[in-house]
């Protein structure tokens, strides 16, 4: 591991400590996770015995949980969110039992040519269970800390501020090519060819892939729209327009399409319409593994349409779908609990050990590695907050509560679009789980009949009164 990357991972607890000493716990949790995801090095891990590799996806959430635990006496009288309900408990049981069930059903090694994939051991099952808990930690933090309107608004505005600051680095890479990760950490985190699209460069900065940057920018752009709708100032409108420009230079057709679907609803729609649309999108994404095998999804027609717009994008889509076919066939050989890790769910060339089918969509990765059992546990955990919010949003909303419900409707749409992106990509991040936990906590709060005042105290505290360099910093 490059020394600068290791130093940054080891120093993040110090950064989190500073944030928790200078901010209230809601802002500290949000900025510890968001800034950690944006700035820490990707593709590297701290390997310790008997525990999964500790990456940028884990360290910020673990730091936030640690400092919340250390400050527990300070907030012992703080109100607690309502219980998350029996179905969430049931899904947590599925998530925590899935790794061990996969381990028990994969006790056979898989030799094949030059490649040998070992059997799964009980110690690996325990390690994978620990990994599931750490991955879900942002969900728990969002539910426990950001369960009120103020927490949801802090998260939405932090997305806007975070990408505003990140856009400076993105503009640098669009102009001078993606090289910031090399300049700071000493290595490039992906295939450089993936950063070139439509005659220009796509920013990647410190994330896993340019698509991850584009999806997060889409979330920030949609968030900026709801901020401008709730607080119609020239500054907020200019921020939304600027983030629209930043999304365009990300050169990602998927993120642009998602923004085109979500932005008009957030700008003009009623809160319930937003949540209904989010529930439909999330349900279609969840049902995609079944729909793709039926005539309801015209895959050939979609490929032909993509070919007519851009032959390059059409061939890429066709390649992805052909890979999906192979990986689904492999997953159906052990459909219930999957094949587990070590690349056991993938097709490898027996002569050189290379992949013959590349997994792109997270849903097919889950189906192959975790089976139907693990797929249901993970995906339902993501989309359940949207369905719960659909139950919580009334058909008629008073004028005083419009801003609150618009905020939560926007959060539901962002989460749904992120779930939709899991079909072609694997863009699941700690920020996604944080949004899911926040939305779930607010939905349970509304179902319990706890409403926030119309004019929350956070609007004037997050963005400065005057636009300028302070806005970005």
C-alpha positions in Angstrom: 0.0 0.0 0.0 1.4 3.5 -0.8 2.5 5.2 2.4 0.4 8.3 1.8 -2.7 6.2 1.4 -2.0 4.3 4.6 -1.3 7.5 6.4 -4.7 9.0 5.3 -6.6 5.9 6.4 -4.9 5.9 9.8 -5.4 9.7 10.3 -9.1 9.6 9.6 -10.0 8.8 13.3 -8.2 12.1 14.2 -10.2 14.0 11.6 -13.4 12.5 12.9 -12.4 13.4 16.5 -11.9 17.1 15.4 -15.3 17.1 13.6 -17.1 15.6 16.7 -15.4 18.2 18.9 -16.4 21.2 16.8 -19.9 20.1 15.5 -23.1 18.8 16.9 -23.4 15.0 16.5 -25.7 15.2 13.4 -23.3 17.3 11.4 -20.3 15.4 12.7 -21.8 12.0 11.6 -22.7 13.3 8.1 -19.4 15.0 7.4 -17.3 12.2 8.9 -18.9 9.7 6.4 -19.3 12.0 3.4 -15.8 13.6 3.6 -14.2 10.3 4.3 -15.9 8.7 1.2 -14.9 11.7 -1.0 -11.3 12.1 0.1 -9.9 8.7 1.3 -8.0 6.5 -1.1 -9.9 3.7 -2.9 -8.8 0.2 -3.8 -6.5 -0.2 -0.8 -7.2 -1.8 2.6 -5.6 -2.3 6.0 -5.4 -6.1 6.4 -5.6 -7.4 10.0 -5.8 -11.0 11.1 -9.3 -12.6 11.4 -11.1 -9.4 10.2 -12.1 -8.2 6.8 -9.9 -5.7 5.0 -10.6 -2.2 6.4 -11.3 0.2 3.5 -12.5 3.8 3.0 -16.0 2.4 3.0 -15.6 1.2 6.6 -13.3 3.6 8.5 -15.5 6.7 8.5 -18.6 4.8 9.8 -16.5 3.0 12.4 -15.0 6.3 13.6 -18.5 7.9 13.8 -19.8 5.0 15.8 -16.8 5.1 18.1 -17.2 8.8 18.9 -20.9 8.5 19.4 -20.2 5.7 21.9 -17.6 7.8 23.7 -20.2 10.7 23.9 -23.1 8.5 25.0 -23.3 10.2 28.4 -23.6 13.6 26.8 -26.7 12.5 24.8 -28.3 10.1 27.2 -31.3 12.3 27.5 -31.7 12.9 23.8 -34.9 11.6 22.2 -34.7 8.2 20.6 -36.2 7.4 17.2 -39.3 5.1 17.2 -38.6 1.3 16.8 -37.9 0.4 13.2 -40.5 -2.4 13.1 -40.6 -6.1 12.8 -39.8 -6.3 9.1 -36.5 -4.4 9.5 -35.6 -6.8 12.3 -36.5 -9.7 10.0 -34.3 -8.3 7.2 -31.4 -7.8 9.7 -31.7 -11.5 10.6 -31.5 -12.4 7.0 -28.4 -10.2 6.5 -26.5 -11.5 9.4 -27.3 -15.2 8.7 -26.7 -15.0 5.0 -22.8 -15.2 5.2 -22.7 -18.3 7.4 -25.4 -20.1 5.3 -23.4 -19.4 2.2 -20.2 -20.7 3.9 -21.9 -23.9 5.0 -23.2 -24.7 1.5 -19.8 -24.0 -0.2 -17.5 -26.4 1.6 -16.2 -27.8 -1.7 -13.1 -26.4 -3.6 -13.4 -25.5 -7.2 -10.3 -26.6 -9.2 -10.1 -25.6 -12.8 -7.1 -25.5 -15.0 -4.5 -23.0 -13.7 -7.1 -21.5 -11.3 -8.0 -23.0 -7.9 -10.8 -21.5 -5.9 -10.7 -22.8 -2.3 -13.7 -24.0 -0.2 -15.2 -21.5 2.3 -14.3 -21.9 5.9 -16.2 -21.1 9.1 -13.7 -18.3 9.9 -14.5 -16.7 6.5 -18.2 -16.9 7.4 -17.5 -15.1 10.7 -15.4 -12.5 8.8 -18.2 -11.9 6.2 -20.7 -11.5 9.0 -18.6 -8.8 10.5 -18.3 -7.2 7.1 -22.1 -7.1 6.7 -22.4 -5.4 10.1 -19.8 -2.7 9.1 -21.5 -2.2 5.8 -24.8 -1.6 7.5 -23.3 0.7 10.1 -24.1 3.9 8.1 -27.8 2.7 8.0 -27.8 2.4 11.8 -26.1 5.8 12.2 -28.6 7.5 9.9 -31.6 5.9 11.7 -30.3 6.6 15.2 -28.9 10.2 14.6 -30.6 11.7 11.5 -34.1 10.5 12.2 -35.7 14.0 12.4 -36.2 16.8 9.9 -33.1 18.6 11.0 -31.0 15.5 10.4 -32.5 14.9 6.9 -31.9 18.6 6.0 -28.3 18.5 7.2 -27.7 15.4 5.0 -29.3 16.9 1.9 -27.4 20.2 2.2 -24.2 18.4 3.0 -24.5 16.6 -0.3 -24.8 20.0 -2.0 -21.9 21.5 -0.2 -19.7 18.4 -0.6 -20.0 18.3 -4.3 -19.7 22.1 -4.6 -16.2 21.7 -3.0 -15.5 18.5 -5.0 -16.4 20.2 -8.2 -13.1 22.2 -8.1 -11.2 19.0 -8.3 -13.6 17.6 -10.9 -13.0 20.7 -13.1 -9.3 20.2 -12.8 -9.5 16.6 -14.0 -11.8 17.5 -16.9 -9.3 20.1 -18.1 -6.0 18.3 -17.3 -7.0 14.6 -17.3 -7.7 12.4 -14.2 -4.5 12.4 -12.3 -5.3 13.7 -8.7 -5.2 10.2 -7.2 -1.7 9.7 -8.8 -0.5 13.1 -7.6 -1.7 12.5 -4.0 -1.6 8.8 -3.4 0.8 7.6 -6.0 -1.4 5.2 -8.0 -4.3 5.2 -10.4 -7.4 3.4 -9.0 -9.0 2.2 -12.2 -8.6 1.7 -16.0 -7.6 5.1 -17.5 -9.5 4.3 -20.7 -12.8 4.3 -18.7 -12.3 8.1 -18.0 -12.4 9.0 -21.7 -15.9 9.6 -23.1 -17.4 11.7 -25.9 -14.1 13.3 -26.8 -13.2 14.4 -23.3 -12.2 13.3 -19.8 -14.6 12.2 -17.1 -13.5 13.1 -13.5 -12.8 10.3 -11.1 -10.9 12.3 -8.4 -10.5 9.8 -5.4 -13.5 7.6 -6.1 -13.7 4.1 -7.6 -14.9 5.0 -11.1 -16.2 8.1 -13.0 -19.7 6.6 -12.7 -19.5 6.9 -9.0 -18.6 10.6 -9.3 -21.5 11.1 -11.7 -24.1 9.4 -9.5 -23.0 11.4 -6.4 -23.2 14.6 -8.5 -26.7 13.6 -9.6 -27.7 13.2 -6.0 -26.2 16.7 -5.2 -28.0 18.3 -8.2 -31.4 16.9 -7.2 -30.7 17.9 -3.6 -29.9 21.5 -4.7 -33.2 21.7 -6.5 -35.2 20.9 -3.3 -33.1 23.3 -1.3 -33.9 26.0 -3.9 -37.6 25.1 -3.9 -37.8 25.4 -0.1 -35.7 28.5 0.0 -36.1 30.5 -3.3 -33.0 32.7 -3.3 -30.8 33.6 -6.2 -27.9 31.9 -4.6 -29.7 28.6 -4.3 -30.9 28.8 -7.8 -27.4 29.5 -9.1 -26.0 26.5 -7.1 -28.6 24.2 -8.7 -27.7 25.5 -12.2 -24.0 25.1 -11.5 -24.4 21.5 -10.3 -26.4 20.8 -13.5 -23.3 22.0 -15.5 -21.0 19.8 -13.3 -23.3 16.8 -14.0 -23.1 17.4 -17.7 -19.3 17.4 -17.7 -19.3 14.1 -15.9 -20.3 12.6 -19.3 -22.4 9.8 -17.8 -25.6 9.0 -19.8 -27.0 7.0 -16.9 -26.7 9.7 -14.3 -28.1 12.3 -16.8 -31.1 10.1 -17.5 -31.7 9.6 -13.7 -31.5 13.4 -13.2 -33.9 14.0 -16.1 -36.4 11.7 -14.3 -36.0 13.0 -10.8 -35.3 16.8 -11.3 -38.8 17.7 -12.7 -40.6 15.8 -9.9 -38.5 17.5 -7.3 -38.9 21.0 -8.9 -42.6 20.8 -9.6 -44.2 17.7 -8.1 -46.1 17.3 -4.8 -44.3 15.3 -2.1 -46.5 12.3 -2.4 -46.0 12.2 -6.1 -42.2 12.1 -5.5 -42.5 9.2 -3.1 -44.9 7.3 -5.3 -42.5 7.7 -8.2 -39.6 6.6 -6.0 -41.5 3.5 -4.9 -42.3 2.6 -8.5 -38.6 3.0 -9.6 -37.3 1.1 -6.6 -39.8 -1.7 -7.1 -38.9 -2.0 -10.8 -35.2 -2.1 -9.9 -35.8 -4.8 -7.2 -37.9 -6.9 -9.7 -35.4 -6.5 -12.6 -33.9 -10.1 -12.2 -37.4 -11.5 -12.8 -38.5 -8.9 -15.4 -35.4 -9.4 -17.6 -36.3 -13.0 -18.2 -39.8 -12.1 -19.4 -41.1 -10.2 -22.4 -42.0 -7.2 -20.2 -38.5 -5.8 -20.6 -37.7 -5.5 -24.3 -33.9 -5.9 -24.0 -33.3 -6.2 -27.8 -35.4 -3.0 -28.4 -33.4 -1.2 -25.7 -30.1 -2.2 -27.3 -31.3 -1.2 -30.7 -32.4 2.2 -29.4 -29.0 2.7 -27.7 -27.3 1.7 -31.0 -29.2 4.3 -32.9 -28.2 7.0 -30.4 -24.5 6.0 -30.0 -23.0 2.8 -31.5 -20.3 2.9 -28.8 -22.9 3.0 -25.9 -25.1 0.4 -27.7 -22.2 -2.1 -28.0 -21.3 -1.5 -24.3 -24.9 -2.2 -23.3 -25.0 -5.3 -25.4 -21.8 -6.5 -23.8 -23.2 -5.9 -20.4 -26.4 -7.9 -21.1 -24.4 -10.8 -22.6 -22.3 -10.9 -19.5 -25.4 -10.9 -17.3 -26.8 -13.9 -19.2 -23.6 -15.9 -18.4 -23.5 -14.8 -14.7 -27.1 -15.5 -14.1 -26.7 -19.0 -15.5 -23.8 -19.5 -13.1 -25.8 -18.1 -10.1 -28.7 -20.4 -10.9 -26.5 -23.4 -10.3 -26.6 -22.5 -6.5 -29.6 -20.2 -6.4 -30.5 -20.2 -2.7 -27.3 -19.1 -0.9 -24.9 -18.5 -3.8 -21.3 -19.4 -4.4 -19.6 -17.1 -1.9 -16.3 -15.2 -2.4 -12.9 -16.0 -3.9 -14.5 -15.5 -7.4 -16.4 -18.7 -7.1 -19.5 -17.2 -8.8 -17.5 -16.1 -11.9 -16.4 -17.8 -15.1 -12.6 -18.1 -15.4 -10.6 -19.2 -18.4 -9.0 -22.6 -17.4 -5.8 -21.8 -19.4 -4.9 -18.3 -18.2 -7.3 -17.8 -15.2 -8.8 -14.6 -16.6 -12.4 -13.6 -16.4 -14.6 -14.6 -19.3 -17.6 -12.7 -18.0 -17.2 -9.4 -16.2 -19.7 -8.6 -13.5 -20.9 -5.0 -13.6 -24.4 -4.7 -12.0 -24.4 -5.2 -8.2 -27.6 -7.2 -8.4 -25.9 -10.0 -10.4 -22.9 -9.9 -8.1 -25.2 -10.4 -5.1 -27.1 -13.2 -6.9 -23.9 -15.0 -7.7 -22.2 -14.6 -4.3 -25.1 -14.5 -1.9 -27.9 -16.2 -3.8 -31.6 -15.2 -3.7 -31.4 -15.2 0.1 -28.7 -12.6 0.3 -30.1 -10.6 -2.6 -33.4 -10.2 -0.9 -31.8 -9.3 2.4 -29.6 -6.6 0.9 -32.0 -5.1 -1.7 -35.1 -5.1 0.5 -33.0 -3.3 3.2 -32.3 -0.6 0.7 -35.8 0.0 -0.7 -37.9 -0.7 2.5 -37.4 3.0 3.6 -39.0 4.2 0.4 -42.1 1.9 0.9 -42.3 3.0 4.6 -42.2 6.6 3.6 -45.0 6.0 1.1 -47.1 4.8 4.1 -46.1 7.9 6.1 -46.8 10.6 3.5 -50.5 11.8 3.8 -52.5 12.5 0.7 -53.2 16.0 1.9 -50.3 18.0 3.4 -50.8 21.3 5.2 -48.9 24.3 4.0 -46.7 24.4 7.1 -45.4 20.8 6.5 -44.8 21.1 2.7 -41.1 21.9 3.1 -40.5 18.9 5.3 -42.3 16.4 3.1 -40.6 17.8 -0.1 -37.2 17.3 1.6 -38.1 13.7 2.4 -39.7 13.1 -1.0 -36.4 14.2 -2.6 -34.4 11.9 -0.4 -36.7 9.0 -1.4 -36.2 9.8 -5.1 -32.4 10.0 -4.7 -32.3 6.6 -3.0 -34.6 5.1 -5.7 -32.3 6.4 -8.4 -29.3 5.0 -6.7 -31.1 1.6 -6.5 -31.9 1.9 -10.2 -28.2 2.4 -10.9 -27.4 -0.9 -9.2 -28.8 -2.7 -12.3 -26.0 -1.7 -14.7 -23.4 -0.7 -12.1 -22.3 -1.4 -8.5 -22.6 2.2 -7.2 -23.6 1.3 -3.6 -21.7 3.4 -1.2 -21.8 4.3 2.6 -23.6 7.5 1.6 -26.4 5.4 0.1 -26.8 3.4 3.3 -26.7 6.6 5.3 -29.6 8.0 3.1 -31.5 4.8 3.6 -31.2 4.9 7.4 -32.1 8.6 7.5 -35.2 8.1 5.4 -36.2 5.1 7.4 -35.9 7.0 10.7 -38.0 9.9 9.4 -40.6 7.6 8.0 -41.0 5.8 11.3 -41.1 9.2 13.0 -44.0 10.4 10.8 -45.9 7.1 11.2 -45.5 7.6 15.0 -47.1 11.1 14.6 -44.0 13.2 15.5 -43.8 16.2 13.2 -41.2 19.0 13.1 -42.0 22.7 13.0 -42.4 24.3 9.6 -39.4 26.6 10.0 -36.5 24.4 11.2 -33.4 26.0 12.7 -30.9 24.5 10.3 -31.5 26.3 7.1 -29.5 29.4 8.1 -26.8 27.4 9.8 -25.5 25.2 7.0 -25.1 27.6 4.0 -23.5 31.0 4.6 -25.7 34.1 4.1 -23.6 35.4 1.2 -22.3 33.4 -1.7 -18.5 33.3 -2.3 -15.5 31.3 -1.5 -17.0 30.4 1.9 -19.8 28.6 0.1 -17.3 26.3 -1.5 -15.0 25.9 1.5 
